[in-house]
C-alpha cells in the first residue's frame, strides 16, 4: 500500500486518495516491520469483521477522538498482542493511523509512511475509549466563562437586592428580605456554588 507521498496535513483529498489506493490493492497482504509476524491485509471496512456493524464503524470517527473526524479503513492486522482477532487499521483527516480492537481506538502510527517503515506501535502511542470526548463536558475555557458569569451574577443580585431592600420594594408581590437576610442568601449561594 503506497503512501500518498505527502505528509502535508492540509491535503483536502487525502482520504479520497487513501480510499482509491485501498481499492486498487484490496486483498493484498503486506508484512509490517514491527511487531514481528503480523501482516496488513489491505481492504475497506467491508473486508473486516465489522462489515455488518455500521453503528460501531460510525462511532470510530465520532465517539473516541477529541474531535469528530472522518475515518478511512485501510485494512486489518491479525496476530498482534492487542486483545482482538482483527486489529482494524484506519486513517483519518489528521493522517495518523489508528487501530480498533473491539473496545478501544489506539493511535498506532503517526502516519502511513511511519507504519510501513516502523510498524504499528505496541503498546499504542495513545488509546481512546468510547465516549472519551464527553468525559469532561466543560473545557477549561468554559469553566473560566462559568466562573466569570457566576461572579457577575452574584454582583448583580447583590446590587439588585440591596437597592430593593432599601426602598422596601416588592417583587412579584413578595417582600424583599432585609439586608441581613440578603447576606445569608448570598452566603448560601456561595456555599452552593462551591459544592
Helices and strands as residue ranges (DSSP letters): H 14-24, E 29-31, E 39-42, G 45-47, H 54-60, E 71-78, E 86-92, E 97-100, E 104-109, H 112-118, E 126-129, G 132-134, H 140-167, E 170-171, E 174-175, H 179-194
